[in-house]
Structure formats: structure tokens, C-alpha cells
Amino acid sequence: MSRYFKKQKPPKAATADIPAHTPAQSHCPTRLFVTRIHDGRCEQKEAESAADCAPRQGDDFIWVCVQGMAHASQIEEICNLFRIHHLNIEDILNTDHITKLDIFDEYTFLIMKSMTRPAEGDPHARQLSFVLGKDFLLSFLEGEEDLFLPLRKRMLKEFPFFMAMGTGYLAYSLMDMAVDRHFEVLEYIDDEIYKLEEETTTTSTQENLGRIQTLRRKVIMVRRAAWPLRDVINTLHRRDNFIRGEKTGIYLNDIYDHVLQVVDTTETFREVLSNIFDIYLTSAGNRTNEIMKVLTMIATIVMPMTVITGIYGMNFKHMPELRWIFGYPMSLTLLVLVGAGMLWYFKKHDWL
């Protein structure tokens, strides 16, 4: 099986009552952050159990942010509180899922990829899932980093604005933050490409070839995360859903522009990396030619010397130079003169 294709196994024991799950990153604990706008106030807290995430009477809207996908049963319990279909729950728990959009009468379901780059290490994609209803929003993000902490702080200060805009604007804000992470990774890749291009034009090593292939895989990873979002946003514009509204339609256009910019940038990076690869091949070929040139010069200079030494190495009986007292110095002098003459000839014709 190709290493670029990973076949997803069908979930086990998937029924209408017991959704199957494939929890990922079990080392990352699940944290629950609940934001409520209730009676003209914004309340935020980190919940200890799924029961604390249940909607209450009088809520203008509630946002449950699930960070980490380790505790599948807890995530299932939260989804059941908001009557989420068991097939969508399976998709949330399967963190290898592709970008997806489902639009129902009760809610809109979206899966997308968010890029992240640790302080040390290579960037990677992690799954981000949304369930958006009229007065609730559920977000599920794998990994340990709390991506939406700045947005929760902003809601505490500007909750009247979010209450007026509705859950659609909140969903847009989450999507926008996820898409903006692509640009951070692209900046990192851009710096790596610049360094690689500088080094490849001066030296051509096997290490450079490995870095070219690594950067190509990173660019493809970003492109695969951003490319499907174009169709998703187009579908959100065409069909009625809880994200698109009179106040949020223009914001979806902004995300669409950002996605196009990400895709265009990845295409540019792919072309640049192809050019760097061509430079590497050219440099490697030139280096091989230089080596062959030097070896050819050496062989050409040594060849007449080999002929001379071969003649005097035949040891025939009647060779007057064998018994000549100056024969050995004469032969050495002849070899030096022949070598020097060959070097002078090559230098004169700019072959060296």
C-alpha cells in the first residue's frame, strides 16, 4: 500500500445508540470550556463534566469548546445533550477525517483542518469540528494547544457585539482563526525555502535534497488542508445554514479570500521548490563534470609518462639506455618535461 494513502477502517459496533469512536492523541486530556451569554451577561468557566455543558433555559446562546479528544465517552455525552446524530459524532472522534460539511434543519456540521507549528518541531494538521445550531456552538479541537483562548477573552469584553451578531459570527471567528494558522506555517516554510535556496546555489549536497523533499511534503500538507475549504464556503453561500446570515455573509467572503491566498501561496512554493530541485540537479551535474574533467586531465598527463615508463620497462637485452650512467636521471627529466608540457598546453587553451 502506498505510504501516501491511508485506508480508513470501518468503525466497529456502530449503531444508532452506541456510536463508534476512534479517539486520537490519548495523551492529551480533554478540557471543556463553556461560554454562556445569559440574561445580558457573559459567563465563562472550565467545566468538570459534560453535565455542566448542558443548555439552560434563558440562554441567549452557549459555546462549548472541547480541547483534546482523549475522552470519547465524555464527548459523546456532550453531543447527545444537543441531539447530534451518531454519524456526526463518529466523524468528530475520527481525527483522520477529511474536510466535510453537512447541513441539517437542526444544525450545521463542519470538519476542517487547522495547521499548527510547535515552538520546536515540524508543522502538522489537526482536526477542528463545528456543530452550529440556532443558539449553540460546539467546537472540537484535537491537541493540547488552546487555540481559541484569545477569542474567549475577547468575548468577555465584547459579548454584546457577539450576542447581536449571533452564533454564525462566532463560528466565522473560529474558522478565521483556524485559517490564519495556515499563514503562520507558510511564513515558516517561506523562511526555510529561502535558506535552502541560498545554500543550494552555493553548494549541492545530499542533505539539501532531503530538505527539498521534506519541504515539498509540508507544502502539500498545507494545500490539502486548505483546498477543500473553497468548496465548503461556496456551499455555505448557496444553501441556507446557521453560519451564513444577513450579518455574516460578508465575513465568509473574507475567509474565502484567505483560503484562495493560502492555495495560491502553496502553488508558488511548489514551483519554487521545483526550481530549487532543478538547481540542485544542475549543480550536481556540474560538480560531476568538474570531477570528470580533473580526472581526465590527470589521466591525459599521466598517459605519455606511462608510455615512456612502459618502453623502458620491457627489459630487452639490447637497450643502450639500460647501462647508461645518466639513463635514470634522463628518464625522470623526460617525465617531468612531458608533464609540464601537457599542463602548459591545457593552460594555453583554457582547459584548466
Order of alpha helices (4+ residues) and beta strands (2+ residues): beta-beta-beta-alpha-alpha-beta-beta-beta-beta-alpha-alpha-alpha-alpha-alpha
